[in-house]
Amino acid sequence: MSSGKSKSPATGGRPRTGARVAAVQALFQSEQAGENPESVIAEFVRHRLGPNAAEDSYGEGRIPDADAKLFARIVRTAAAQIESLDVSIGKALAKDWPLEKLDPVLRALLRAAAAEFATPKEPPARVVINEYLDIANGFFVGDEPRFANGVLDALARAYRTDEFTPVTPASVPSAPTPRG
């Protein structure tokens, strides 16, 4: 699997999506350069998040629309829980496909998503899946988004089981009795 450079993960004025894109990039940078996640967070907040008078776009890796608090929370959660997140991601992968074999951008994306699944129930798991699928489609041009979809779904079901519990007839309120 390889990351594609032909597409840009656009956020279109969606600060939460921008935060997630930045979190994926920061986790990638932290892993690849061996940098402390707090240093990477500080660098991103200082130099890569928010509008720039010279350029209000993705040039030079800038993310003009990004919720800095959400960005920092995702990166910090992923860094603090990386071992347990990696175990969960590993369980969602095929036995013959270890986490280390994944493209590093895809690995960062899955870690960011897993960090969100591991936090309280906001936003709903299906929103997290959709957001990271949009990001995967921005970063990759091959089969990676479809692969990510399967892993994200498995992670969501592992972390947020209650959001995927099927409705049973006993849990459905009965219809009111008609007055006659």
N, C-alpha and C positions, 0 to 999 in steps of 0.2 A: 504494500500500500504506500502511496506517496501523496504528499500534499500538492495541490495544484496552485499555481500562482496566477492563473488566468482569471480568477474571480476574486472579488472582494466581498467579505461578509458585511453587507450593508445593514445598518440599523434603522435608517429612514426616520430619524426623530424618535426612536424608541430607546430611552435611557437604560432600561433594564436589559434590553438586548445588547446594547453597547457595553454594559458592565460585564455581561457574560462573554462577549467577544474578547474584551480586554483580559478577563480572567484566564481564558484559554491561552492567550498569548503570553501572559505573565507566568503561568505554570510551565509552559513550554520553555520560556527563557530561563526560569529558575532551574529547571532540570538540565537543560542543555549546557548552560554556562556554569552550573554549580553554584549559583548565587543564592544568598539568603532570601527567602520569600519576602521578608519585611523590607529589604533593600529594593527589591523589584517593585513592590507596592509603592514605595516612596518615589521611585523613578517614574513609574507610570502616572501617578497623581501629579507630579511636577511637570513632566514633559510630554505625556501622550494622551491624557484625558482632557476633554473639554475643547472648546473652540480655540483656534489660533488666528490672530488677526491676519497673518500672512496667507493662511490656507485653512479653510474650513472643510477639510475632507480627509480621506484616509491616506493621503500622501505622507511619506515618512513614518508610517505606522500610527498616525494620530487617529484617535477615536473621538470625534467631536461631541457626540451624544453618549454620555455614559454616567450612570449612577455610581459615583465614586464609593459610597458606603457599601452598596451591594457588591461591587467589584472587590473591595478589600475583604469583606466577609467571606466571599467564595474562596479567595486565594488563601486566607488564613485558615479556614476550615479544612480545605484540601491539604494544606501543609501540616496542620496539627494532627490530622487523622489519616495521613497518606498510607500507612501500613494497613489499617483496617479497610480503607477504601479500595486499595489494590487487591486485597483478598476478595472483597465483594465483586470487583470487576473481573478478577480471575475466574470466579465461579460462574460468571455469565458468559465466559468465552468457551469455545470448544476446547476439549482436553489437549488437543495437539497444537493449540495456538496460545502460547503464553503471552502475558501482558508485555513483556520485553520485546516481543516480535512485532508489536503494533507500531505504526507510524507514530513518531513522537507528538505530532500535533493531535492525532486522534486520541492518543493516550491522555494528553492534557485535557482534551474536550471531555472524555469520559470521567476523568478525575473531578473536573469542575461540576459536571452534572451530578455525580455521586455525592459530592459535598453538599449540593443543594437538596438532594433526596434525604441526606442524613440529618438535615436541620428540620425545625418545626414545619408543619404541614402547609406553609405558605411559600410559594404559590402551589397550587395543586400539581400533582405529579404529571398529569397530561400536559400542563402548560410548560413544565420544565422539559419534557420530551420534545414538544414542538419547537421550543426556543433553540435547543441544542441541535435539532435536525436542521433548522434554518441555518444555523452557524456551520454545521457540517457541509451543507450544500454550498455555502460561501467559500469554504476552504478547499473543498475537494470536487473533482470533476469525474471521478470513477465510481466504483462500487462502495466506497467508504460510507456515504450517507445511509445506504441500505443496511450495511453492516452495523453502523452506529445505532440505527433504529432498533434492531433486534437486541443489542446490548442494553440500550437505554430502557427498553420495555422490561427486560429481565431485571435490571437494577431497580426500576420503579416498583415493580411487583415485590422485590425482596425488601426494600426499605419502607414502602408504603402499602403494605398488604391490604389494609383496611379500605384504601381507595379503589381497590379492584375486586372487593368481595361481591359476588353476584347477589342480586336481590332475590330473596326467597319469598314465597307466598306468605309465610308467617310474619315477615318483616314489613309487608306492604299494608298500610292502614286499610281497613275495610271501608267500603263506600257507605255513606250515610243511608239509613233506612228511610225510604220515602214515606212521607206522612199521608195518610189516607183518609 
